[in-house]
């Protein structure tokens, strides 16, 4: 089997992609790699507490490594830290990197170009699959996931902090991808066939956060691609989840 690491976002697409890659038995996943905001100790973009991320990794039974970034990370710093980490992973014999991306061509091109610099090959088990089919199969398999962040320009407060089910899907506007593949929403996957046990958590407050960025800056967004600030969505609804102590 080929040794690989998995780029774990904590959300549903990652969970389903991990499930798919484990079924194929072509790759042996040695590590989960997750980007974390060091200022807030939360998963980047998702806003998820580190201890919930750690609980996922423990339940999946795959070692977790975190890459810490400041809240105001520049693309130059992002790229350098990612290159340092991928170079380290390559030195361990991990020649493949697995992602849960589905159809964002620019993002895949960006990832592959950066991986090529260090001699790693990207693997995309969900690539170009129909997102409605993916989500239907995801739910059929018994996965459970809750929205933790939604783009306030695309969805209202009522869509954050909700477990994704048929009602959620039916209520989505036609302009929103059912898997949130265009960044409309991000999720926390807390149960399913890859987990030894479900992650117990409590739902906290919902908060609207807006971000002010300098005109000429670039921002690392959607887990590792660059966009000019004029195209960067600056307002998000977050739902705070806390790990339920045993």
C-alpha positions, 0 to 999 in steps of 0.5 A: 500500500502507498503511504499517504497523509490526509488533509483533514478539515473536520467536515463532511467532505473530509470524512466521506473522502477518508471513508472512500480512500479507506475502502479502496485499500490502495493507500495507507493513511499515516497522518491527519493534517489540519490547519489551526488558527493559533490565535484562537486555537480553532480549526481554520475557516471552520472555527471549531475548537481544537479539542473537538478536532482531537476527539475526531482523530482519536475516534478515527484512530489516525494520528493528528498533526496540526499546522498553526497559522496566525489569524492574519496569515499572508499567502507568503507565510502560508505557502512557506509553512505548508512547504516546510510541512510537506517537505517533512512529510515527504521525508517520512515517505509520505508521497501522497496527499489526500483531499476532500475537494470535489470540483474547484479547479483553481484550488486543485491546480494550486494544491497540485502545483505546491505539492509538485515542488516537493515531489508529492502527488495529490489524491482526490477520491471525490473529484468531479462526483455529483455533490447531490449524489455524494451527500445522499450517499454520505447520509445513507452510510450513517454519517452525521454532520452539523454546520458550524460556519455559513457565509452570511452573504449566501445563507442566514443565521437559521442555517448554522448550528443545524444537523444536515438532513433532508429538511436542511437540503430542501431548504437550501436556496437553488444558488447554494451547492448542497455540499457547500463546495463554493464555501457557502458553509462548513461542517463538523462531522461527528459520527459515521462508519469511520468513527469508533464512537460518536463525538459528544458535543453541546451547541452554544451561541451563534455569532456573526463575525465580519472581517476587515482586510486591507485593499491590497492584501491576499487572504488564504481562504477555502483551505489554501487558495488565494483570492484578492480581497475584493472577492473575499467574503467578509461576513460569516455566521459561526455556531460555537460547539463545545466538547461534552465531557465524559 
